Amino acid sequence: MGHSDCEIVPHLYDEIEDFAAISSILHGKFGSLIYDEENQRILVTRDHLGIIPVYIGRGAYGEFYVASELKAFHDYATSVEILLPGKHINILIHYYRSLLRLKIG
């Protein structure tokens, strides 16, 4: 185990498995992504104040990109949206399995 405060998020997810509930109990500035291999999904959340940006991009073939900086999308995404403060998304991988590529910045 390291020394980062964000290391608590995967442990919370192991216990709760409800990303909305986890997001509601976390305080501070954060943007988190969890890959849930067992349930074949990716969960992305953003802090309630919107201090840390979280961008969701899509490529020409439907692939998803997630980053905290717009420059990470420069060569990949054809459209980009910002995840609103306090919100989360659930991306089902089995639906996008052949299209999924992640860029984490």
N, C-alpha and C positions, 0 to 999 in steps of 0.2 A: 504494500500500500504506500502511496506517495504522500505528498503534503498539500494537495490541492483541495479546496473546499468543494469543488464540483464532484468529487469522487463519491459523495453521498447519494447522488441521483440514481446510479444503477442499483445500489443497495435498497433504496426506497422502492424502486420499481420491482425488485425481486419480492419484496414484502407486500406491496399494495397492488401492483399491476394496473393501476388506474392513473393515467397520465394527467387527467384533469385534476384529480385529488392531489397528486404530487405537486403540480404547478400551484395549487391554491395554498399549500402549506409552506412552500419555499419563499423566503424573503431575501431581497438583495437584487443584484444585477446578474442576469444569466441568460444564456441561450443554450439549450440542451438538445441533443439528438441521441436517441437510443435505438439500437438495432435489436429487435426481438426475433431471434432466429427461430425459436420454437413456434411462435405464432405468425411468422413470416410477415412482419410489419416493421415500419420505421416510424418512430414517434418524435416529433419536433415540438419544442415549446419555447416561449419567450417570457422574460420577466414582466411583471405587472406594470412597471413604470415605463417600460420601453427604452431602458438605458442601453442595453445591448441589442443591436439590430440583428434580425434574422431574415434573410432573403431566401425565397423559394424560386428557383428558376426551372424552366422547361426548355428542352432542346428540340430540334427539328423533328426528331423521331419519337417524341413523347417522354424522353428520359427526364428524371428529376435531378436537380442540383440544390444543395443547401449550403449556405455560407453566411458568415457575419460581415463580409466585405463585398461590395459590388464588383471590385476588380477580379474576383475569383470567377466570375461568369463571362468575362470578356470574350473568350474564344469558344464558349460552349453553349450558353443559353440564348434562345431566341426571344424569350419573354421572361420577365422577372417581376415578382410581387413581394411586398414586405409582409411578414407575419405581424399582425397587430399585437400591441402589448397585452400580455396576459392570455394570449390565445395559444392553441396547440393544434397540430394536425396529425392525422394517422394515415400513413401511406401503406396500402396493402401490397406487399411484394408479389404475391402469386399472380395478381392481375397484371403487373408490370414486369414480371421476371425477365423477359427477353429484352426489355427496354431500359432496365434500371442501371444507372451509373450515378455515383455520388461524388460530388466535389465538395469537400469540407474545407473551409478557409478560416 
